[in-house]
Structures are given as structure tokens and as C-alpha cells.
Amino acid sequence: MGSGTLAWIMRFMKIWVPSKAAADVLSDLPDVECVVYDGTGPVPEGVEEAEVWVPPLIPVAETPEVLARMTRLRLLQTITAGVEPYRPHLRQGVVLCNARGVHDAGTAEWAVGAMIAMLREFPGFVRAQDRGEWTYHRTGVLADATVLIVGYGSIGEALERRLAGFEVDVVRVARSARGNVHGQDELPELLPRADVVVLLVPATPSTAGLADAGFLAAMKDGALLVNAARGGVVDTDALVAELRTGRIMAALDVTDPEPLPADHPLWTAPGVLITPHVGGSTPASERRALRLLRSQLLRYLAGEPLKNVITGSY
């Protein structure tokens, strides 16, 4: 074996990607081989050789086992904002990056659509349409509402931009106060004032069960809870109990458990709209994910600082 061949082998890098589109966008990078693994079917051979893994949008059930076998892994780049399926299983020294910004547009758009759908009672009108019934009555409206955004990051900013034309009062909440953003410790005072409460917090130990019985009880009568974060942020049993009173409503793109079993009481609770975690599942998100993936790999190959590196608690 010549020295040139040996040098090529030493530089050669294997990257696992979730789709052919992802492989195509990286196809011109030198000394890189892409292995497509979308999470279905058996784990491909050569898992021990992967240096970079870009998992699919829906987490792989075998994630702990796959990561345990990826002994050469140096970078895990998600195409989601959430990283909770991976953090507990990463070896020391593996860099973890999320897809902050990729799903902002889709998730913010879903949240606005969910608000309008629930406040203008679209689900009920659709059911009446199926029955051929003309059920005229007054509905609620988004205009003049106070919208409390809990978890004011890039998606929260995108949501506020989209709400700008709806004549609402936006109240912002983050983990800690800054400027015109309230701290999470102020929620007991803010919740009773909000007509709509939107959850956009990341899934961390501190946010698990954030919207518990006390949180929900503090919401004003007739208020709408919108969860576009993670299912575990809401205490599902407490939410079902509150919905059954008819005091509040909910629009959920995420649930706990997820997928929601067919016989779960949340399906039949009154005043709830459920979508199957589709907020970020859009062509726009895919285009932005591919751009991020390419730019990150170019940085990685050049030894430059990466974007969206996850450190500390999140």
C-alpha cells in the first residue's frame, strides 16, 4: 500500500444521514461517504466507523444501542431543536448540535393556526359539516387576546412576528428574565392574565411536568393552552381532568405518551385539538435542515467552530 493510499484512508470519513436528500447535499464533499439510515429496518453495517451521525426526524427506537456501538463518533447533529433522546447516551467528547432555527417557521405557523382553529371553533364546524348541519353561532376570536409565550427563544420570536398582524398583546417568558422577557418564576402572576398560553420550552429536567395541575388551575376560565414543545412538559392526567371540566381548552401537537394510544382519554376529552407532532414537518423545514447540515459539515471538515453546540443544561 502506497503512502498516498494510506493518507486517503486516514482522511476518509463516514457520515450517517437520515435521507437520500441529505446524502445528495453532501455528495460533493471530499473524502466523505454518506450512509443513509432513516431509522427503519436493520441498523446498517459499519456502525462502528461512523464519525458523524445525523439522526432522522423521528428518533430511532434503538438510539441507545446505536450510540453505544458508534465508538468513533465525534459529532451528533440533530435535525430537531430537541436533543433529549441523545444526551443521556453520548460518550464524553462527542459534540452535540441541534437544529435551532430550522423548524421556527413551521412550528410558529402551526401555533397560529391552532389558536385560530380553536378560538374560531373550526373543529366543531368541520364535524357539523360532516353531518350536513348549519350550526350558526358566535365564536371566540384571537384579536385583543393576551398571548403568553412560555419559552421565548427563536421559535417564540418567530411566533411573535407572525402574531404581529393579529392585534394581540404578547407576553414573553424565558427561563430567566431579560429586558422585556419575564422569568419563569413569574408564571403564577402571568398565567391568570393570559387568554392563550403557548408552550415552547425545551424538554429538560426543569421543564418536565411544567404545566401541572397548579399551572393549569392558574389559567383563566376559557383560556387556551397550546403545546408545541414536548409532551412531557404537560402533566397529561392533570390536563385531561381540567379539560373535562370545560374550563379551559387545549391545542396539542405533542403528547405524553407519544404516539397517543387509541384508547387514551385525551382523544375524547372536550375542547382539545390534537395533531400528530407535525409542527415542523414541512418542506420549508426540510430545506432549512439540508442547508444547516451542509454548512455544519463544511465547518466540521475545516475545523471551524460549529453552530448550535449544546452545552450546560441546554
N, C-alpha and C positions, 0 to 999 in steps of 0.2 A: 504493500500500500504506500503510495507516494505521499509526500508531505502536504501537497495541495488537497488530496482527497481527505486526509486526516483532518486538516483545518476545516474543510467543508462539513464534515461530520460533527466536529466540535461546535460549529456555529448553528447547526440545524436545530430548529425549534418546532415543537408540536403544540398546536393550539386546538382546543376543543371548542366548537361553536354550536349554537342551537339550530342553525338552519343553513340551507344552501345559499340563501341571500347573504348571510353573514360570511360564509366562505368566499363567495364571489367578490365581496367588497374588500377582502384581504388577499385576493388571488395574486396580485402583482407584488406583494411584499417579498423581498429576497430571503431565501433560506428559511422559509416558513411552510409548514404543512398543516392544513386545517382538517380536522376530523369532525364530521357532523354528528352530533348526538342530541336528539330532541327530547330525550327522556323516555321515549317509548322503545320497547324491545330490549334486548340484552345490552349490557354495557360493552362497548367496543373493545377489541384487544388493544394492548399497548397503553392501558390507562396509567401505568407507572411512568411513562415517558412524557406525559402532558406537563408543560411548563406554565401554560395559561389555560384557564377554564372560564368560558362564558356560558353559564347555565341557561336553560330555557326559561321562558316567562313563568310557566307553572313549575314550581320546584319539583325536582326528581325525588321520588319516594326513597330511593337508595342513596340519597345525598351523603349521609354519614359514612357509608361503606365506600362510596366512590372517593370521597376525600381522604379516607384512611389509606387507600391504595395509590393515591397521587403523590408519591414520595418525592417527585421532582417539581411539584407545583410551586410557583413563585408569585403568581398573580391570579386572583379570582375577581373577574369583572362582571357584575350582575347587569341585567338589562331592566332591573326593577329598582325603585327607590328603597324598598325594604331589603334588609340583609339578614333578618333573623333566622332563616333556615340554615345559614352557613357559619355564622360567627362562632357558635359553640364547638364546631368541629374542625376549625382551621388550626394547623400546626403553627407554632411560633415562627415568625419570619415571613409568612405568606401575606402579601399585601392584598387588602380587600378594598375594592372600589365599587360604589353604587352608581346608579344611572340618574342622579339628581338632574332634574330639568327635562328629561326625556318624556315623561308622562304628564307634565304640568298641564298642557293644553287639553288633553283628553280627559283627565280627571276633573279639572276645573269645569269643563264643558258638561260633563256628566252631573256634577254637583248642581249647576244652574238648572239643567234640565229636570233633575229630581225635585228641586224646590218648586219649580213651576208646575210640574206634573201633580205633586201632592197638594199644593195650595189651591190650584185650579181644579182639583178633583178629576184629573184625566182618567185614572184607573177606573173610577166608578162610572164615568161616561162611556168608557170602552165596554164595560160589562153590560151597560144598558143598550149599547149599540148591538152587541151580540144577541140581545133579547128582542131587538126591534122596538125599544121603548124610548120615547121622547121625554126625558126627565129634567125639564127646565127647573133651575133654582139658582139662587145666588151662591157664589163661591168666595173663598178667600182670595188674596192677591199678594204678590211679592212687594209691590210698591208700598213705601212708608214703613217697611219692616226693619227691625234691628237684626242684623245677621252677625252672629258671634262665631268667628273663625278660631277654633282651638287647634293650635299647631301652625303658627304663621311662618311658614318657610316659603320655598319657591312656588309650591302649588298654591299656598294661601295667597301669595302675591298675584299669581295668575288668576285665581278666583276673583279677587278684588277687582282686577282690571275688567273682567267680564261682567261684574255686577255694576260697573260704573254707570251704565245707562238705565238701571232699573229703579233709581230713586230710593235707595236703601241707605241705612246707616250701618256701616261696617265697624265692628269692634274686634280688635286683634288681640290674640293671646299666644304667647310662646312660653317655653319652659321658664325663662326669667325675663323680667321687664327690661325694655329698652325703648327709648324715645316714645313713640306713640303706640307702643305694643305693651299690653299688660302682661304681668307674670301669671303663671298657672295658679299661684296661691290666691289670686284674686277671683277665681271662678265662683266661689259661693256668693259673692256680691254681684257678679255679672250675669249669671245664669237666669235669675228671675226677670231680668230686663229683656232677654232675647226672644224674638219671635222664631228665629231659626238658629240652631246650633250645629255647626259643621265641624266634624272631627277629621283632622288631617295630621294627627301626631304620628310619629314613627312607633313601631312596636318595640318597646323596651320594658325592662322590669318595672320602671317607674310609671309607665302608662298602661300596664296590664290592668284591666278592670277599672280604668279611669271613670268611665260612665257607669257607676254603680247605682244602687238603689238611692243613695243620698243625692248623687248628681242628678239623677232623673227626677227625683222629687222636688229638687230646687228649680226645675224648669217651669215656666209659667204655663197656665192652662191654655191648651190649643197650640202650644209650640211644636215645632218640627225638628226632630233630630236627624241629621244627615251624616251617615258614616261612610266616608271614602278613604278611611285609614286602613285598619286591620280589624278583623272580627273580635279579637281578644281585647281590644280597647273597651268594648262594651260588655257588661255583665248581661248575658243573654236572658237568663231566668228573670232578672230584675226588669229587663226591658219588656219581656212578654207580660209580666204582671202589670206593668204600668200601661201597656197598650190595651190590655183587657178592660181597664177602667174607662177607656175612651178619652182620657185627659190629655194625652199627647199623641203625636203621630211620628212615624219614622220612615226614612228612605235609606235603604241599606244596599251598598254594592259589595259589602263584605259581611261575613257572619262567623259566628263561633258556635258549633263546628262549621267547617267548610271543606267540601261541599255540604250544604244543608240537607240532612236526610229527609226523605219524602214524608215521613210521619212526624216531623218536628213541629211543635206547636207554633213556632214563629210563622210558618206558612199561613196559618189560618187566623192569626191574631188580627184584630181590626185595625185599620188605619196604618197599614205598613205596605211599602213598595219594596220589592226585593229584586235585584238584578245579580247575575252570577259572576261578580268580580270582573266586569267588563270596562271599568272606567278608563283604563289605559290601553285597552286592546283595540287600537285604531291604526289605520295606515300612517297617520302623522307620527304616532309613537314609534312605529317600526322604522320609518325613515330617519327619525332622530336618533334612534338606538344604533342604527348602522353607521351614522356619521360619528357618533360618540365612540363606537367600537374602533373604527378606523383611526381616529385621532389618538385614542389611547394607545393602540398598538404601535403607532408611529413614535409616540413618546417613549414607550417601553423599549423599543428596539434602539432608539437613540440614547437611552439612558437619561432621558429628561424627566422632570417631576410629573407625576400623574395627576389627573383631576379626580375630585370626589373621593379621595382616600378617607376611609372610615377609621377614626381614632377615638379614644376615650369611650364614653358611654354610647356615642353615636356619631 
